[in-house]
Each structure stands twice: as structure tokens, then as C-alpha cells.
Amino acid sequence: MRKLHSLDEGEVSANQSHRERRRVVVIFQETEPRIKISILYVGGMWGRMNEPMWRERQDSYQFLDTVTAIFVTVLLVSNIASAAKIVDLKISIGGFPLAFDGGTFLFPLSYIFGDVLTEVYGYRKSRKVIWTGFGCAGLMSLTFWLLGKLPGEVSWESIAGQAAYDKILGSVGNGAIIVASLSAYWAGEFSNSYVLAKMKIATEGRWLWSRTIGSTLVGQGVDTFLFIGVATMLGVFPVEAMLSLLVANYLFKVGVEAVMTPVTYRICNLLKRIEGVDTYDHNTSFNPFNLELFHQEVVRE
């Protein structure tokens, strides 16, 4: 019998407090090809956990909805800020001025929460959240586009006007921004989640900092290149500013991830302790279009 996976097995003992003994440790053991037994360790006792029990456990997370809400909020607000203003700090690095779109200040947080989602809850849950954010961003863009097409009220026209709307919020519903933003978000987030999940297995759960920074180097690279590149080709940003925006956005985003690493550590460890879970994506389908919510286990009686 070959043990495939264990979650903090040594951290649970019968001598721990009642609260600590509620922590769940799951070990999958392979007995025959395609036959698995889920072993449950709770409060110093071993027992089998069948698929309905595992399903119930998967639905009992306390903070998954909260992390999802923060993730989507950061995504939507940063998209609006990106279209609203380009910031120039009047600082240069290697001859490149630090000029970047306004959403860069907030958007790196979406990768931090993306890291937390994959590290704690696993790629399957992260995949669902990424698609949720994609749908919400699409709905937001469609709403701003529709508002731009509707006639404005007379007093609003005198105070703000259609021209002001088109320059700021109208660009959120601009077809070029929609294509650039959604394609960059989709590819970047899934790259980030995939790399982190694979690195967690390769490092056997050690060196969290290497996973958060390593996955961000890849994910933010894909996101930044696609967003700036596509938006520039479609006329959103001037061509002469493209290289500066690429360098400044990438360095800033990766720098935020590095600086926030201690915070990411604390959030991940806190959620693992509270939720009683630390997910490793063994035998996971990393197809982003596979929207299965639960990993089916076959229990041999």
C-alpha cells in the first residue's frame, strides 16, 4: 500500500486541545489501480471518510466566500482605476520612468489572494473563483459599455457630460480594454495558480515564499505582457509608452508580492489552522475549462 499524500500528520495528537483536535488530516492510500481509500484522522482516532463526508467537509469552509469576495472586488476596482489614469512617479530605473496605470496600485493584491486560494484551498477552488472573477469583470465592462450608449440626462450633461464619461468610465467598456483586460486576467491568474500548485507538490509544502514569488513572476509576466501589449496594439496606450509601462508594471507588481510575503504567510497559516485544511493538488485536472467542484473518491468497503 503506497501513501500518496498527507496533510500535517504530525501536528495532530490525542493530547491536543479540543479545538486543535478538530483539525482534519486526510491521507489517500492506493490499494489497486483506480481504487482509493480516504483515511480520516480526527482527535486521535482513525476512520474512513467516504465521498459524502468529504463533500460535506468541502462545503464547510468559513472564509472561502470572504476571500473570494475580496479577490473579485480588487479585480473590479483595479480595472476601473487602470482606465481612469496613468500615474508617473517621476522616478526612473535603468532609464525607464516609473509610469503605470492606476490599477497597478491595487491589482497585485489579486495575485496575493490568488496565492492564498490555491495554497490553502487548492487549484479546484481557485479555478472556480477565477471564473467567477472573469464573469464579474465581463458584466462590469458590459454595463459601462451599455451606459455609454444610453442618452444622458440634461443636468448631468451640463455637469459632467458624455465626453467626460467616455474619457474615464467609458474606456472600461471600450472593446479594446475588455479584450486586453479579460485575456490578461484569465491567462495570468491560471498561470499563477498552476505554477503555485505544481511547486507546492514539488517542494512538499516547504518554502512558501518560493511558491508565492515564483508563481507571481510567471503570472504577472503573462498578465502584464498581454494587457499592455494588446491594449497598445488596439490603441488604448501610446506605442512610445509601451516599453515603459511593461517594465514599470511588472517590477511594481512583483515588488509588491515580495514585500507582502510575510503577510501572505500569516494569512495562509491562519486560514489553514481555522479551516483545518492544507490542499495538495495530486491527481488534479489542471484544465481551466474543467469546472468540476469536487474530486470524486471511490471508497472500497
N, C-alpha and C positions, 0 to 999 in steps of 0.2 A: 504494500500500500504506500503510495507516494504522496507526501504532503505538498500541496501546491501553494498554499497561501495562509498566512497567519497575521492577525492584527493585534499587536501589543500583547501577546500572550502572557508574557511575564509580569505585566502590570496588574493583573487581577488575581486576587487570592482570597481565601475564605476569611482571612484575618482583617480585611479592609472594612471600612465603614459601610453602612447600609447603602449610602448614596454611591460610593465607589463601586460596590458590588453589583450595581445595576448596569455597569458597563458591559457591552456585548462584544464577545470575541468570536469571530466566525472562521472556521478552518474548513476548506474544501479538500476532500480526500478522493483520489481517483482509485476506484477498485477495478473497473473494467472500462474499455473504450466507451465513451459517451454516457457512462453511468457515474453519477456523483452523489455523495452523501454530505449533507451540510451538518456539521457538528457545532453545537451551541454551548458556550461556556458562560454561565451567569452565576455569580455569587458562590463560587467554589464548587459548582456542580456541572457535570457534563450531560448533554442530552441532544437528541436530534432536533433539527429545525426544518420542517418541511416548507414547501413553497408558499402556502398561505401565511405561515408565520413570518417568513421573510418579507412577503408583500406588506404585511401589517407593519413590520419594522420600517420598511422603506417609506411608508406614508406617515410616520410619526415624528418626522424632523421638526424641531421647534423653530429654527431660524432660517430654513431654506427659502421660505417665502420672503423674509426680510432681506436677505442677501440678493435675491432676485429683483426685488423692488428697487433697491439701491443701484444695482447694476444697470437696470433699464433707465432709471432716472438720470444717471450720469451720462449714459449714451445719448439720450434725447437732448439734454441741456447742452452737452458739448457740441452736438450737431448744429444747434441754433447759434451758439457762440462762434462756431467756425465760420458760418456765413455772415456773421454780424461785423467782424472786424479783424484786420491783420495787425498784429502788435509788433513793434520794433523797439527793443530794449536799448538800442544804441550801443550794443556791445558786439564785438567781433571775436570769433575763434578761428584762428588759422586763415584769416582773411574773409571768413564768411560771417556776415551780420546775423545776429540772433533775431530774425524776424519770423514769426509764425502766426497761424490763425488762432483766433481767440479760444477755440475749443481745446487747444493743446494744453491749457492750464488744468482742465478737468478730465479730459479723456483718458490719461494714463491710469486714473483710478478704476476705470472699467476693466483694465487688464489686471489690476491688483485683485479686484473682486472676482475676476475670471479665474485667477490663480487659486483663490480661496475655494471657489466652487469645485474645480477639478481636484485639488489636493484633498479636500475633505469629503465631498460627496461623489466624486468620480466623473469620468467622461460622459457617462449616460445622462446624468442630471445636468451637467454643463451643456451638453448638446441641446437639451430641451430649453434651457434658459437662453442660449444663443439664438435659437429660432424665435423665441418669444421676443427678444430684443429686436430681431430683424423685422418681425411683423409690426411691432410698435413704431419703429423708425419709418417703415413704409407708410403706415397710417398717418403719421405726423406729416410726412412730406406731401402726401395726397391732400391732406387738409389744408396746408398752406398754399398748395397749388390751386385748389378749388377757391379758396378765399381771394386769391389774386385775380381770379376770373370774374368774381361777382362784383356788381357795381357798388361803389362806396356811398355812404350817407352824406348829405350836403355839408353838415357841420364838421364831420370827420375829414372830408376833403379839404376844408379850409384850414384845419388844424394840422393835419399830417399829410394826407393826400396819397394817391396811388403811386406816385413816383417814389416817395419815401418808403412805402411798403415794398415796392419792387426791389429797391436797393438793399434792403435789410432782410426782412422776413420772406420776401418773395423769392430770394435766392435759395431758401431752404426747400421750396417747391420747384426749383429750377431742375429741369430734366438732367442737366449735366451734374449738378450736385447730388441728385438722387442716385444716379448711376455710380458716380465716384464713391460716395459715402457708403452705400449698401454693399457694393462689391468689395471695398476695402475692409469694411467691418466683418463681413462674412468670412473672407479668406483669412484675415488677421486673427480673428478670435478662434477659429477652428485650428489654425496652425499653432497658436499659443496653447490651446487645451491639449492637442495631440502631443506636442513636444513634452509638456509637463507630465502627462500621464505616462508616456514611454520612459522618461527619465526617472520617474518615481519607481518604476519596476526595475530599471537598470541599476539604480543606486540602493534598492531595497529599503526605500523610505528615508535614507540618510541625506544629509546636506540639502535641506530645503532651499537654502539660498541659491544653490546651483540651479535648481529647477525653476525658481521664480525668475531669476535673472536670465538664465539660458532660454527659457520659453519666451520671455519678453524680447530678447534680441531678435528672435525669429519672427514672432507675431507682430511686433511693432515695425520691423523692417518690411514685412509684407504689406501691412496696413498703410504705412506712410508712403511707400513707393506707389502703391495702387491709387491711393486717394489723391496725392499731389500730382502724379503722372496723368491719371485720367482727367482730373479736373483742369489741369493745364491744357491738355490736348483739346478739351471741349470748350476752352475759352474762359474758364472761371478765374484762373490766375494768369498773370502775365508770364510769358515764356522766360523773360530775363530774371524773374524771381524764383523760378522752379528749383534750381540747384540750392539756393539759399534756404528755401522752405524745406526741402528734403533734409538737408544736413541739420538745420536748427530743430525741426520737429523730432527727428529721430534721436538726436542727442538729448534733448529735453525729456522726452518720454522715457528713454532708458535710464536717464539720470534720476527721474522721479521714482522709478521702480527700485533702483539701487538704494536710494535714500530711505524709501518706505519699507525696506526688507525687514527691519526689526518689528514694525507694526504688523506686517503680513505674518510673521512668525507668531506673534501674540494672538492674532485673530484666529489663525489656523489651529493652534494648540487649544485655545479656549473653546472653539466650536467642536473640535474632536472630543474634548472632555465632556462638554454638555450634551452633545448629540450621541456620544458613545459609538462613534464610527470613524474609521480611517480607511478609505476605499482604495484598493489597488485594482487596476483595470486589466486583470488577467482574462484572457478569452473574450475580450470586449470587441465588438464590431466598431471600428473607427470610421465607418462610412457616415458622413454627416447627414445623409438623407435617410438613414435608418432611425426612425423615431420610436423604437421600442422603449417603453418606460421601465420594464422590469426584465431582469435576466432570469429566464426560466431554469429552475433546477429540477432534475429528475431524482426523486428520492427512492432508493431501493429499500423496501421493508425487509 
